[in-house]
Amino acid sequence: MLECPRPGAETVLLSAGLGGTAGYWTPQLAALRERYRVVTYDQAGTGRNRRDLPADHSIAAMADEVLAVLEATGTPACHFVGHALGGLAGLDLALRRPDRLRSLTVVNGWAAAPAHTRRCFEARLALLKHGGARAYMRAQPIFLYPADWLAKHAARVDQEEAHGLASFQGADTLQRRIAALLAFDATACLGDLRLPTLLMAARDDVLVPSSVSEELAAAIDGATLHIAPWGAHAVNVTQPESFNFLLLDFLDRHAGLRP
């Protein structure tokens, strides 16, 4: 999906996490569209882009998919914003094709999956294997949202669960996408990254410790780091106002819209 507010606006491309669909970014669209041309897409194997994935599917293949989206939308270069898995694709793209990016934002991402995150995915895969898609989707909100947010938004969470189950990407696809994100390791290359970079995380993220964003910030020259005290893995959903403010401030500075 492509949204453009005015001629000449710079492009922001939004890449979702493991869920893979464009709809994840709904809380950001209105704010971004006021100033930017916005591109969203469903990643291969997800949403309206359902397809079988090869056994060796990788983060590099997901980054190549972003290049294809840029070509299809006539975008020479974009400001890339990626959540978790989407952020890994952005890191890979920034290292291999920095000419196609104006800036990079990674939300709750990592250079290499830490032991705790691997443990979480092992548990989720076990749920998928032994309980099926319904058990997997039932548990997913626990990894995405703070407990008190879940308690206040029970009806919304039930709706998300039903929608996720109805559009489930399939066990094979999910397993291959998880294998790809667990295999990714950009640790040795981070010192080569020279793009303006914003790293965003939440201190109470159950899935990805905020310490890995601190490690990314230490390894990437000139990176900006913001860690929210609350908001969990889907901090752009649970804290959209503050998230959008910080993201737009970063984008505006690097798009020349703010001195």
C-alpha positions as CSV (number, residue, x, y, z in Angstrom):
1,M,0.0,0.0,0.0
2,L,1.3,3.5,-0.9
3,E,0.1,6.8,0.6
4,C,1.5,10.1,-0.6
5,P,0.5,13.4,1.0
6,R,2.2,15.8,-1.4
7,P,4.5,15.9,-4.4
8,G,8.2,15.5,-3.5
9,A,7.6,14.0,-0.1
10,E,10.3,11.6,1.0
11,T,9.3,8.0,1.4
12,V,9.0,6.0,4.7
13,L,8.8,2.3,4.3
14,L,7.3,0.3,7.2
15,S,8.2,-3.4,7.7
16,A,6.4,-5.4,10.3
17,G,7.7,-8.1,12.6
18,L,6.9,-11.9,12.6
19,G,3.2,-11.3,11.8
20,G,4.4,-9.7,8.6
21,T,1.4,-7.7,7.5
22,A,1.0,-4.0,6.7
23,G,-1.8,-3.6,9.1
24,Y,0.5,-3.8,12.1
25,W,1.5,-0.1,11.4
26,T,-2.1,1.3,11.6
27,P,-1.3,3.4,14.7
28,Q,1.4,5.2,12.8
29,L,-0.2,5.9,9.4
30,A,-2.1,9.0,10.0
31,A,0.8,10.8,11.7
32,L,3.3,9.8,9.0
33,R,1.0,10.6,6.0
34,E,0.9,14.2,7.0
35,R,4.5,14.7,5.9
36,Y,5.7,11.6,4.1
37,R,4.9,9.2,1.3
38,V,4.3,6.0,3.1
39,V,4.8,2.5,1.7
40,T,3.6,-0.6,3.6
41,Y,3.5,-4.2,2.4
42,D,2.7,-7.8,3.4
43,Q,5.9,-9.8,3.7
44,A,6.2,-13.0,1.6
45,G,4.2,-15.8,3.1
46,T,1.8,-13.5,5.1
47,G,-1.4,-11.6,4.6
48,R,-2.3,-11.0,1.0
49,N,1.1,-12.2,-0.1
50,R,0.6,-15.8,0.9
51,R,3.1,-18.2,-0.8
52,D,5.3,-21.2,0.0
53,L,8.7,-20.2,1.4
54,P,11.9,-22.1,0.6
55,A,13.4,-24.2,3.4
56,D,16.4,-21.8,3.4
57,H,14.4,-18.6,3.7
58,S,16.5,-15.9,5.3
59,I,16.6,-12.3,6.5
60,A,18.7,-11.5,3.4
61,A,15.7,-12.8,1.3
62,M,13.4,-10.5,3.2
63,A,15.8,-7.6,2.6
64,D,15.8,-8.4,-1.1
65,E,12.0,-8.3,-0.9
66,V,12.2,-4.8,0.4
67,L,14.4,-3.9,-2.6
68,A,11.7,-5.3,-4.9
69,V,9.0,-3.2,-3.1
70,L,11.2,-0.1,-3.7
71,E,11.5,-0.9,-7.3
72,A,7.8,-1.6,-7.7
73,T,6.9,1.7,-6.1
74,G,9.5,3.8,-7.9
75,T,11.4,4.6,-4.8
76,P,15.1,5.3,-5.2
77,A,15.7,5.5,-1.5
78,C,13.6,5.4,1.7
79,H,13.6,6.0,5.4
80,F,13.2,2.4,6.6
81,V,11.3,1.6,9.8
82,G,11.2,-2.1,10.9
83,H,9.8,-3.8,13.9
84,A,11.7,-6.8,15.3
85,L,12.1,-9.2,12.3
86,G,11.4,-6.2,10.0
87,G,14.2,-4.4,11.7
88,L,16.6,-7.3,11.0
89,A,15.7,-7.0,7.3
90,G,16.5,-3.3,7.6
91,L,19.9,-4.0,9.2
92,D,20.8,-6.4,6.5
93,L,19.7,-3.9,3.8
94,A,21.6,-1.1,5.4
95,L,24.8,-3.2,5.4
96,R,24.4,-4.5,1.8
97,R,22.6,-1.6,0.1
98,P,23.0,1.6,2.1
99,D,22.4,3.6,-1.1
100,R,18.7,2.6,-1.0
101,L,18.2,3.9,2.6
102,R,18.1,7.5,3.9
103,S,17.8,6.4,7.5
104,L,17.2,3.2,9.5
105,T,14.8,2.8,12.5
106,V,14.8,-0.6,14.3
107,V,12.2,-1.2,17.0
108,N,12.8,-4.0,19.5
109,G,15.4,-5.6,17.2
110,W,18.7,-7.3,17.7
111,A,22.1,-8.0,16.0
112,A,21.9,-11.7,17.0
113,A,19.0,-13.3,19.0
114,P,19.9,-13.5,22.7
115,A,19.4,-16.7,24.7
116,H,16.3,-15.3,26.3
117,T,14.6,-14.6,23.0
118,R,15.6,-18.0,21.7
119,R,13.9,-19.5,24.7
120,C,10.7,-17.6,24.0
121,F,10.6,-18.8,20.4
122,E,11.3,-22.4,21.5
123,A,8.2,-22.1,23.7
124,R,6.1,-20.6,21.0
125,L,7.2,-23.3,18.5
126,A,6.3,-26.0,21.0
127,L,2.9,-24.5,21.4
128,L,2.5,-24.5,17.6
129,K,3.6,-28.1,17.3
130,H,1.6,-29.6,20.2
131,G,-1.4,-27.2,20.3
132,G,-1.7,-26.0,16.8
133,A,-2.4,-22.5,15.4
134,R,-5.1,-21.8,18.0
135,A,-2.8,-22.3,21.0
136,Y,-0.1,-20.3,19.2
137,M,-2.4,-17.4,18.6
138,R,-3.8,-17.6,22.1
139,A,-0.4,-17.1,23.6
140,Q,0.9,-14.4,21.2
141,P,-0.5,-11.4,23.1
142,I,1.6,-12.4,26.1
143,F,4.7,-11.8,24.1
144,L,3.5,-8.5,22.5
145,Y,1.7,-6.5,25.2
146,P,2.1,-5.4,28.9
147,A,-0.1,-7.4,31.3
148,D,-2.0,-4.3,32.4
149,W,-2.7,-3.2,28.8
150,L,-4.0,-6.7,28.1
151,A,-6.4,-6.5,31.1
152,K,-7.8,-3.2,29.8
153,H,-8.2,-4.3,26.2
154,A,-9.5,-7.8,26.5
155,A,-12.2,-7.4,23.8
156,R,-9.6,-5.9,21.3
157,V,-7.2,-8.8,22.0
158,D,-10.0,-11.3,21.4
159,Q,-10.7,-9.7,18.1
160,E,-7.0,-9.7,17.1
161,E,-6.7,-13.4,18.1
162,A,-9.7,-14.2,15.9
163,H,-8.4,-12.2,13.0
164,G,-4.9,-13.8,13.4
165,L,-6.3,-17.3,13.4
166,A,-8.5,-16.6,10.3
167,S,-5.5,-15.3,8.4
168,F,-2.8,-17.5,10.0
169,Q,0.3,-17.7,7.8
170,G,0.6,-21.5,8.2
171,A,2.9,-23.6,10.4
172,D,5.5,-24.2,7.8
173,T,5.8,-20.6,6.8
174,L,5.9,-19.5,10.5
175,Q,8.6,-22.1,11.3
176,R,10.7,-20.9,8.4
177,R,10.4,-17.3,9.3
178,I,11.4,-18.0,12.9
179,A,14.3,-20.0,11.7
180,A,15.4,-17.1,9.6
181,L,15.3,-14.6,12.4
182,L,17.1,-16.9,14.8
183,A,19.9,-17.6,12.2
184,F,20.5,-13.9,11.6
185,D,23.7,-12.5,13.0
186,A,25.0,-9.0,12.0
187,T,27.2,-8.6,15.1
188,A,30.5,-8.5,13.2
189,C,29.3,-6.0,10.7
190,L,27.6,-3.3,12.8
191,G,30.7,-1.1,12.9
192,D,30.4,-0.7,9.1
193,L,26.9,0.9,9.3
194,R,27.1,4.6,8.5
195,L,23.4,5.5,8.1
196,P,21.5,7.7,10.6
197,T,20.0,5.1,12.9
198,L,17.3,5.2,15.5
199,L,16.9,2.3,17.9
200,M,13.7,2.1,19.9
201,A,12.8,-0.5,22.6
202,A,10.7,-1.0,25.7
203,R,12.1,-1.9,29.1
204,D,9.3,-4.3,29.8
205,D,9.5,-6.2,26.5
206,V,9.0,-9.9,27.5
207,L,10.3,-11.2,24.1
208,V,13.4,-9.1,23.4
209,P,15.4,-7.6,26.3
210,S,16.0,-3.9,25.9
211,S,19.7,-4.6,26.6
212,V,20.1,-5.8,23.1
213,S,19.1,-2.4,21.7
214,E,21.6,-0.9,24.1
215,E,24.2,-3.2,22.6
216,L,23.2,-2.2,19.0
217,A,23.5,1.5,20.0
218,A,27.0,0.9,21.3
219,A,28.1,-0.9,18.1
220,I,26.5,1.5,15.5
221,D,28.4,4.8,15.2
222,G,26.2,7.7,16.0
223,A,23.0,5.7,16.7
224,T,20.2,7.3,18.7
225,L,18.7,5.1,21.3
226,H,15.3,5.5,23.1
227,I,14.0,3.0,25.6
228,A,10.5,3.5,26.8
229,P,9.8,2.5,30.4
230,W,6.6,0.8,29.5
231,G,4.9,-0.6,26.3
232,A,6.4,-4.0,25.8
233,H,7.2,-5.6,22.4
234,A,4.5,-3.8,20.5
235,V,5.3,-0.4,22.0
236,N,4.2,1.4,18.8
237,V,0.7,0.0,19.4
238,T,0.5,0.5,23.2
239,Q,2.2,3.9,23.2
240,P,1.4,5.3,19.8
241,E,1.5,9.0,20.7
242,S,4.9,9.0,22.2
243,F,6.3,6.5,19.7
244,N,5.0,8.7,16.8
245,F,6.5,11.8,18.3
246,L,9.9,10.3,18.6
247,L,9.8,8.7,15.2
248,L,8.7,11.9,13.4
249,D,11.3,13.9,15.3
250,F,14.0,11.6,14.0
251,L,12.6,11.4,10.5
252,D,12.1,15.1,10.2
253,R,15.7,15.8,11.2
254,H,17.1,13.5,8.5
255,A,14.6,14.5,5.8
256,G,15.6,18.2,6.2
257,L,12.1,19.1,7.6
258,R,13.5,20.3,10.9
259,P,16.7,22.3,11.5
